[in-house]
Amino acid sequence: MNIKYVCRRLYLLLTSFVLCCAITQMSAKGESAGKWENEYKAYGRTIKVNVDISVPGKDKLPFLAIEPMNELSSEEIETFQAYFKNIDKSDKKYTFRNKKNKTIINYNSQKPHPDLENPEKVTTSARSLLEYNNDTAYAEDNALTVREAEDLIRSNIQIVFPDENFQIKDIVIYDRTKYRKSGKKIVDKGEYELYCMQLFDGIPMAGSIHNAYRYDQTIHDGVVGKYGSSHIRLSDPENFAGTYDLWSIVAELRTPDQLLSFDSIKPQIEKMIMSGNIRNIYHVYLGYAQYDLPEGGKYKYVLSPAWVIWADWLEDSTEEMDRDTVNGTGLYMEWYCYKPIIFNAITGEATDPKNINEDRMLLPTSLMNWVGDD
């Protein structure tokens, strides 16, 4: 790809930026098909469920063959590095990197306090923001609203890939860091941490089969499980750290005529609650789940229509949750028990988090006829 094309792509994006933001704000939000509210008693615990049932504003969800997005050419990378470096006249430090499916866009207008990386001296409280208004600010002493934070995520990646879009899945709020001993605060404002799902024609990639088995997750699973998502931490437009892991569509495959309703798979979730395995339910999405395909076929990865329920799931019904334990990443939402339960939207078959079979990442045999050449 030549420099003229890249510059033209930048020009078209920037000249239509206002219109672009207006369109993507409308398409990025899932629609609610109602609310699931109930209270369950299981193993001496009370499990309260109060979540929206989120569905895309689309009637059809075709199967999609996908692959990690191609790496940018060296000419494109140089052009975008120059763009982000000169995006304004401040002394902001920036990073732009692109390799295969991963794009990193960071900038920082101030040198971090030297004590921030010393957990023995300082502490920062964090909490999930489960219910919020897009036009309200929630981070401590920070005027940035959720909508403005989301727009930063979208506008940055669309400079590089104009057609890419995301929908927020999880929001974490970090308060101002303070010294453990004195309680004195050492930063000016709190931060947002946003975990987002890549959208395909408005349909979210709501979960990966590689994230469904936390008790035996390999490095490969950890890498592939992040495809189709973005992870951003920001305090304001001048201090932003974003990592985007992108899938690219290879082919649109067959489209099911009908998909199962949420009510048809709900009894299976309730059974997992009553068995003591599910402790909290955070999200219910009708969207895409990513599966692998058998070796030797035309495609390697596929997106399948699915109901994806993000929940805290523990194998031992008597074990209590340890919320200070993370999955070796240091990321707030990477709990050892936080995972997607994926339900086939055609047959209702569910993933079993205890499954240890070697072929557990493959698209179920019952769906293979949807990804053939006919």
Secondary structure as GFF3:
##gff-version 3
##sequence-region A 1 374
A	DSSP	alpha_helix	3	15	.	.	.	ID=ss1
A	DSSP	alpha_helix	17	27	.	.	.	ID=ss2
A	DSSP	beta_strand	31	42	.	.	.	ID=ss3
A	DSSP	beta_strand	45	55	.	.	.	ID=ss4
A	DSSP	beta_strand	64	68	.	.	.	ID=ss5
A	DSSP	alpha_helix	74	85	.	.	.	ID=ss6
A	DSSP	beta_strand	93	99	.	.	.	ID=ss7
A	DSSP	beta_strand	102	108	.	.	.	ID=ss8
A	DSSP	beta_strand	122	123	.	.	.	ID=ss9
A	DSSP	beta_strand	126	128	.	.	.	ID=ss10
A	DSSP	alpha_helix	146	160	.	.	.	ID=ss11
A	DSSP	beta_strand	166	174	.	.	.	ID=ss12
A	DSSP	beta_strand	178	179	.	.	.	ID=ss13
A	DSSP	beta_strand	191	200	.	.	.	ID=ss14
A	DSSP	beta_strand	203	208	.	.	.	ID=ss15
A	DSSP	three_ten_helix	209	211	.	.	.	ID=ss16
A	DSSP	three_ten_helix	214	216	.	.	.	ID=ss17
A	DSSP	alpha_helix	219	224	.	.	.	ID=ss18
A	DSSP	beta_strand	229	236	.	.	.	ID=ss19
A	DSSP	beta_strand	239	245	.	.	.	ID=ss20
A	DSSP	beta_strand	247	252	.	.	.	ID=ss21
A	DSSP	alpha_helix	262	274	.	.	.	ID=ss22
A	DSSP	beta_strand	278	292	.	.	.	ID=ss23
A	DSSP	beta_strand	301	313	.	.	.	ID=ss24
A	DSSP	beta_strand	338	344	.	.	.	ID=ss25
A	DSSP	three_ten_helix	365	370	.	.	.	ID=ss26
###
